[in-house]
Amino acid sequence: MPEHLAEKRHTFRRLVRENLRLILAAAAICIFLWLLEEVGEGELTKLDSGAYLLFVETLRQPWLTPIMETISELAQPVVLLVMLLTVEAFAPGRRPGVCTAVNLACAAALNVLLKQIIQRPRPDGFCLIAETGYSFPSGHSMVAMAFYGLLAWMVWHYERDRFVRWLCVIGFALVIALIGISRIYLGVHYASDVLAGFCISLIWLALFTKLFVPLLLDEKYATT
């Protein structure tokens, strides 16, 4: 490869790496606005119909339902509280528990606000569990992305063992995805609700990790 092309490629990669937070936030904003427009038309999107066909019509099985219910509970307050206390006890930094709690509380409050503004009814007729309130965006999905997403960021930022970093980040990403899928499977959310919840929390995390995390965590623990 010619030297000037290699240099341009290196520069491009560096710019992407340095602005990854901004790129992810911009992409999430675009997707959320598209979903909001689709939902505003009052009809199910192709995404919703396809997800219903896959996760409800095809994958629902008596043996799988308890597993999905258990996965969904990973975004319940009791589980999150236990994990928050664990973060406070073992995570590095000045105030990891406070950092995690503030992030979680803000994401939950933002979800309530958006639901009250948009007021999309929940799916009707194929729910396996009882839920109340509005549907868009999914609260479980927002909380999962905000909470476990921040944990993934903290591990990536502070853990020095490269293998452990990748293992934890992939594990947290899998948990987030499965929680979202469980909400569709259980029939309490449309796929667009779940995707919107992920997008809003990604936008929030981009802001939170940029502005607030440095105030609550000690950067001396961070990896380079």
Order of alpha helices (4+ residues) and beta strands (2+ residues): alpha-alpha-alpha-alpha-alpha-alpha-alpha-alpha-alpha-alpha
